[in-house]
């Protein structure tokens, strides 16, 4: 059976001096089905720019699929 795309979520780890442990994870759901590496990098950089001195360190991409009937 073929699986059908259901959802994609992203979890970015941001590093910065303003966080109690030096890092914070920001989660986003309902992302594009198959984001490119460039899109992930640009989005992470844009999120990091919203925080004073933040840097996007990594992203975890989770894609859910279900069996097509």
N, CA, C and O atoms as CSV, one atom per row, in Angstrom:
chain,resi,resn,atom,element,x,y,z
A,1,UNK,N,N,0.828,-1.186,0.000
A,1,UNK,CA,C,0.000,0.000,0.000
A,1,UNK,C,C,0.874,1.252,0.000
A,1,UNK,O,O,1.953,1.291,0.590
A,2,UNK,N,N,0.377,2.238,-0.664
A,2,UNK,CA,C,1.085,3.516,-0.745
A,2,UNK,C,C,0.733,4.392,0.456
A,2,UNK,O,O,-0.396,4.370,0.946
A,3,UNK,N,N,1.713,5.161,0.918
A,3,UNK,CA,C,1.462,6.090,2.018
A,3,UNK,C,C,1.217,7.479,1.456
A,3,UNK,O,O,1.842,7.882,0.475
A,4,UNK,N,N,0.304,8.206,2.081
A,4,UNK,CA,C,-0.051,9.548,1.646
A,4,UNK,C,C,0.424,10.554,2.693
A,4,UNK,O,O,0.236,10.349,3.892
A,5,UNK,N,N,1.045,11.646,2.226
A,5,UNK,CA,C,1.536,12.684,3.124
A,5,UNK,C,C,0.393,13.257,3.938
A,5,UNK,O,O,-0.691,13.516,3.417
A,6,UNK,N,N,0.651,13.453,5.237
A,6,UNK,CA,C,-0.359,14.016,6.121
A,6,UNK,C,C,0.085,15.366,6.681
A,6,UNK,O,O,-0.676,16.333,6.635
A,7,UNK,N,N,1.310,15.443,7.210
A,7,UNK,CA,C,1.781,16.703,7.773
A,7,UNK,C,C,3.299,16.712,7.922
A,7,UNK,O,O,3.942,15.663,7.942
A,8,UNK,N,N,3.855,17.911,8.025
A,8,UNK,CA,C,5.283,18.101,8.270
A,8,UNK,C,C,5.418,19.149,9.359
A,8,UNK,O,O,4.754,20.184,9.320
A,9,UNK,N,N,6.283,18.876,10.332
A,9,UNK,CA,C,6.542,19.860,11.382
A,9,UNK,C,C,8.045,20.089,11.504
A,9,UNK,O,O,8.852,19.236,11.135
A,10,UNK,N,N,8.403,21.263,12.032
A,10,UNK,CA,C,9.802,21.661,12.170
A,10,UNK,C,C,10.058,22.032,13.621
A,10,UNK,O,O,9.200,22.625,14.274
A,11,UNK,N,N,11.237,21.683,14.128
A,11,UNK,CA,C,11.657,22.088,15.469
A,11,UNK,C,C,13.061,22.677,15.341
A,11,UNK,O,O,14.023,21.949,15.098
A,12,UNK,N,N,13.174,23.991,15.504
A,12,UNK,CA,C,14.458,24.689,15.396
A,12,UNK,C,C,15.061,24.881,16.781
A,12,UNK,O,O,14.374,25.317,17.705
A,13,UNK,N,N,16.339,24.559,16.925
A,13,UNK,CA,C,17.068,24.845,18.154
A,13,UNK,C,C,17.781,26.177,17.964
A,13,UNK,O,O,18.629,26.327,17.085
A,14,UNK,N,N,17.414,27.152,18.817
A,14,UNK,CA,C,18.020,28.473,18.772
A,14,UNK,C,C,18.953,28.627,19.965
A,14,UNK,O,O,18.605,28.247,21.083
A,15,UNK,N,N,20.125,29.178,19.730
A,15,UNK,CA,C,21.087,29.440,20.793
A,15,UNK,C,C,21.137,30.945,21.022
A,15,UNK,O,O,21.107,31.725,20.070
A,16,UNK,N,N,21.213,31.355,22.301
A,16,UNK,CA,C,21.294,32.775,22.617
A,16,UNK,C,C,21.487,33.002,24.102
A,16,UNK,O,O,21.097,32.176,24.927
A,17,UNK,N,N,22.086,34.119,24.431
A,17,UNK,CA,C,22.366,34.454,25.827
A,17,UNK,C,C,21.102,34.750,26.632
A,17,UNK,O,O,21.131,34.688,27.861
A,18,UNK,N,N,20.010,35.068,25.972
A,18,UNK,CA,C,18.789,35.443,26.693
A,18,UNK,C,C,17.988,34.239,27.200
A,18,UNK,O,O,16.998,34.417,27.909
A,19,UNK,N,N,18.403,33.013,26.846
A,19,UNK,CA,C,17.683,31.820,27.290
A,19,UNK,C,C,18.348,31.245,28.540
A,19,UNK,O,O,19.575,31.205,28.626
A,20,UNK,N,N,17.539,30.796,29.517
A,20,UNK,CA,C,18.091,30.290,30.782
A,20,UNK,C,C,19.162,29.203,30.604
A,20,UNK,O,O,20.156,29.196,31.330
A,21,UNK,N,N,18.975,28.308,29.670
A,21,UNK,CA,C,19.947,27.235,29.449
A,21,UNK,C,C,20.796,27.488,28.201
A,21,UNK,O,O,21.518,26.599,27.750
A,22,UNK,N,N,20.710,28.688,27.650
A,22,UNK,CA,C,21.500,29.034,26.477
A,22,UNK,C,C,20.887,28.608,25.159
A,22,UNK,O,O,21.416,28.915,24.090
A,23,UNK,N,N,19.750,27.888,25.238
A,23,UNK,CA,C,19.097,27.456,24.001
A,23,UNK,C,C,17.597,27.339,24.215
A,23,UNK,O,O,17.109,27.233,25.340
A,24,UNK,N,N,16.889,27.362,23.103
A,24,UNK,CA,C,15.431,27.241,23.127
A,24,UNK,C,C,15.007,26.523,21.856
A,24,UNK,O,O,15.626,26.697,20.806
A,25,UNK,N,N,13.964,25.723,21.944
A,25,UNK,CA,C,13.442,25.026,20.770
A,25,UNK,C,C,12.116,25.665,20.388
A,25,UNK,O,O,11.218,25.815,21.216
A,26,UNK,N,N,12.011,26.034,19.128
A,26,UNK,CA,C,10.781,26.605,18.574
A,26,UNK,C,C,10.196,25.594,17.599
A,26,UNK,O,O,10.889,25.120,16.699
A,27,UNK,N,N,8.925,25.265,17.778
A,27,UNK,CA,C,8.274,24.266,16.924
A,27,UNK,C,C,7.231,24.930,16.025
A,27,UNK,O,O,6.519,25.847,16.434
A,28,UNK,N,N,7.167,24.442,14.801
A,28,UNK,CA,C,6.226,24.945,13.807
A,28,UNK,C,C,5.563,23.754,13.130
A,28,UNK,O,O,6.237,22.805,12.729
A,29,UNK,N,N,4.255,23.805,13.007
A,29,UNK,CA,C,3.549,22.716,12.340
A,29,UNK,C,C,2.942,23.214,11.035
A,29,UNK,O,O,2.947,24.410,10.742
A,30,UNK,N,N,2.426,22.284,10.273
A,30,UNK,CA,C,1.809,22.573,8.980
A,30,UNK,C,C,2.786,23.208,7.998
A,30,UNK,O,O,2.436,24.142,7.277
A,31,UNK,N,N,4.009,22.694,7.977
A,31,UNK,CA,C,5.014,23.159,7.017
A,31,UNK,C,C,4.768,22.495,5.662
A,31,UNK,O,O,3.931,21.602,5.537
A,32,UNK,N,N,5.505,22.944,4.660
A,32,UNK,CA,C,5.402,22.364,3.317
A,32,UNK,C,C,5.728,20.879,3.365
A,32,UNK,O,O,6.464,20.427,4.243
A,33,UNK,N,N,5.189,20.134,2.436
A,33,UNK,CA,C,5.382,18.675,2.431
A,33,UNK,C,C,6.855,18.285,2.384
A,33,UNK,O,O,7.297,17.454,3.177
A,34,UNK,N,N,7.608,18.864,1.480
A,34,UNK,CA,C,9.026,18.513,1.315
A,34,UNK,C,C,9.864,19.783,1.194
A,34,UNK,O,O,10.285,20.138,0.093
A,35,UNK,N,N,10.114,20.473,2.312
A,35,UNK,CA,C,10.911,21.698,2.226
A,35,UNK,C,C,12.347,21.388,1.808
A,35,UNK,O,O,12.903,20.354,2.178
A,36,UNK,N,N,12.935,22.290,1.038
A,36,UNK,CA,C,14.313,22.098,0.607
A,36,UNK,C,C,15.270,22.512,1.725
A,36,UNK,O,O,14.874,23.193,2.671
A,37,UNK,N,N,16.506,22.104,1.608
A,37,UNK,CA,C,17.529,22.485,2.593
A,37,UNK,C,C,17.672,24.009,2.635
A,37,UNK,O,O,17.846,24.594,3.704
A,38,UNK,N,N,17.597,24.638,1.475
A,38,UNK,CA,C,17.705,26.101,1.407
A,38,UNK,C,C,16.536,26.766,2.141
A,38,UNK,O,O,16.742,27.725,2.885
A,39,UNK,N,N,15.318,26.270,1.941
A,39,UNK,CA,C,14.152,26.826,2.621
A,39,UNK,C,C,14.289,26.682,4.138
A,39,UNK,O,O,13.992,27.619,4.879
A,40,UNK,N,N,14.734,25.523,4.596
A,40,UNK,CA,C,14.911,25.292,6.025
A,40,UNK,C,C,15.939,26.255,6.611
A,40,UNK,O,O,15.736,26.796,7.698
A,41,UNK,N,N,17.039,26.469,5.897
A,41,UNK,CA,C,18.089,27.382,6.353
A,41,UNK,C,C,17.618,28.825,6.402
A,41,UNK,O,O,17.880,29.536,7.372
A,42,UNK,N,N,16.931,29.253,5.372
A,42,UNK,CA,C,16.446,30.636,5.322
A,42,UNK,C,C,15.403,30.899,6.401
A,42,UNK,O,O,15.403,31.958,7.027
A,43,UNK,N,N,14.517,29.933,6.615
A,43,UNK,CA,C,13.487,30.094,7.642
A,43,UNK,C,C,14.134,30.140,9.035
A,43,UNK,O,O,13.767,30.980,9.857
A,44,UNK,N,N,15.080,29.256,9.300
A,44,UNK,CA,C,15.787,29.249,10.580
A,44,UNK,C,C,16.525,30.550,10.825
A,44,UNK,O,O,16.496,31.085,11.933
A,45,UNK,N,N,17.178,31.058,9.808
A,45,UNK,CA,C,17.894,32.339,9.936
A,45,UNK,C,C,16.923,33.477,10.228
A,45,UNK,O,O,17.216,34.355,11.039
A,46,UNK,N,N,15.766,33.463,9.567
A,46,UNK,CA,C,14.768,34.514,9.785
A,46,UNK,C,C,14.225,34.464,11.209
A,46,UNK,O,O,14.057,35.507,11.840
A,47,UNK,N,N,13.950,33.271,11.721
A,47,UNK,CA,C,13.465,33.119,13.101
A,47,UNK,C,C,14.531,33.612,14.076
A,47,UNK,O,O,14.212,34.310,15.038
A,48,UNK,N,N,15.787,33.257,13.840
A,48,UNK,CA,C,16.878,33.665,14.729
A,48,UNK,C,C,17.036,35.178,14.765
A,48,UNK,O,O,17.384,35.736,15.806
A,49,UNK,N,N,16.785,35.853,13.642
A,49,UNK,CA,C,16.930,37.313,13.586
A,49,UNK,C,C,15.887,38.026,14.440
A,49,UNK,O,O,16.070,39.194,14.786
A,50,UNK,N,N,14.792,37.339,14.787
A,50,UNK,CA,C,13.767,37.942,15.632
A,50,UNK,C,C,14.224,38.051,17.085
A,50,UNK,O,O,13.699,38.869,17.840
A,51,UNK,N,N,15.190,37.238,17.477
A,51,UNK,CA,C,15.734,37.289,18.832
A,51,UNK,C,C,17.058,38.039,18.825
A,51,UNK,O,O,17.811,37.970,17.854
A,52,UNK,N,N,17.334,38.739,19.884
A,52,UNK,CA,C,18.555,39.527,19.984
A,52,UNK,C,C,19.764,38.602,20.157
A,52,UNK,O,O,19.921,37.985,21.211
A,53,UNK,N,N,20.609,38.502,19.146
A,53,UNK,CA,C,21.825,37.694,19.226
A,53,UNK,C,C,21.605,36.198,19.101
A,53,UNK,O,O,22.503,35.424,19.432
A,54,UNK,N,N,20.436,35.762,18.632
A,54,UNK,CA,C,20.160,34.333,18.482
A,54,UNK,C,C,20.821,33.762,17.237
A,54,UNK,O,O,21.082,34.476,16.269
A,55,UNK,N,N,21.083,32.474,17.279
A,55,UNK,CA,C,21.612,31.739,16.142
A,55,UNK,C,C,20.833,30.434,16.013
A,55,UNK,O,O,20.636,29.729,17.003
A,56,UNK,N,N,20.389,30.109,14.798
A,56,UNK,CA,C,19.718,28.828,14.558
A,56,UNK,C,C,20.792,27.764,14.406
A,56,UNK,O,O,21.639,27.858,13.518
A,57,UNK,N,N,20.762,26.750,15.267
A,57,UNK,CA,C,21.818,25.733,15.273
A,57,UNK,C,C,21.424,24.470,14.512
A,57,UNK,O,O,22.257,23.886,13.818
A,58,UNK,N,N,20.179,24.044,14.630
A,58,UNK,CA,C,19.761,22.833,13.921
A,58,UNK,C,C,18.252,22.824,13.770
A,58,UNK,O,O,17.535,23.567,14.440
A,59,UNK,N,N,17.789,21.964,12.874
A,59,UNK,CA,C,16.350,21.803,12.673
A,59,UNK,C,C,16.043,20.313,12.623
A,59,UNK,O,O,16.782,19.527,12.029
A,60,UNK,N,N,14.946,19.945,13.254
A,60,UNK,CA,C,14.450,18.571,13.192
A,60,UNK,C,C,13.183,18.594,12.357
A,60,UNK,O,O,12.242,19.326,12.661
A,61,UNK,N,N,13.163,17.801,11.320
A,61,UNK,CA,C,12.055,17.746,10.380
A,61,UNK,C,C,11.298,16.443,10.612
A,61,UNK,O,O,11.891,15.365,10.561
A,62,UNK,N,N,9.982,16.533,10.870
A,62,UNK,CA,C,9.161,15.349,11.096
A,62,UNK,C,C,8.035,15.340,10.082
A,62,UNK,O,O,7.251,16.286,10.000
A,63,UNK,N,N,7.958,14.270,9.314
A,63,UNK,CA,C,6.901,14.129,8.316
A,63,UNK,C,C,6.033,12.936,8.686
A,63,UNK,O,O,6.541,11.841,8.930
A,64,UNK,N,N,4.741,13.149,8.727
A,64,UNK,CA,C,3.810,12.075,9.030
A,64,UNK,C,C,3.110,11.662,7.750
A,64,UNK,O,O,2.686,12.493,6.948
A,65,UNK,N,N,3.004,10.361,7.586
A,65,UNK,CA,C,2.288,9.808,6.432
A,65,UNK,C,C,1.320,8.755,6.944
A,65,UNK,O,O,1.528,8.161,8.002
A,66,UNK,N,N,0.273,8.535,6.189
A,66,UNK,CA,C,-0.673,7.489,6.550
A,66,UNK,C,C,-0.920,6.607,5.328
A,66,UNK,O,O,-0.689,7.018,4.191
A,67,UNK,N,N,-1.372,5.445,5.573
A,67,UNK,CA,C,-1.646,4.512,4.493
A,67,UNK,C,C,-2.840,5.011,3.675
A,67,UNK,O,O,-3.885,5.345,4.232
A,68,UNK,N,N,-2.680,5.058,2.390
A,68,UNK,CA,C,-3.772,5.471,1.505
A,68,UNK,C,C,-4.733,4.292,1.337
A,68,UNK,O,O,-4.311,3.144,1.191
A,69,UNK,N,N,-5.984,4.587,1.360
A,69,UNK,CA,C,-6.986,3.529,1.202
A,69,UNK,C,C,-7.325,3.300,-0.229
A,69,UNK,O,O,-8.153,2.443,-0.538
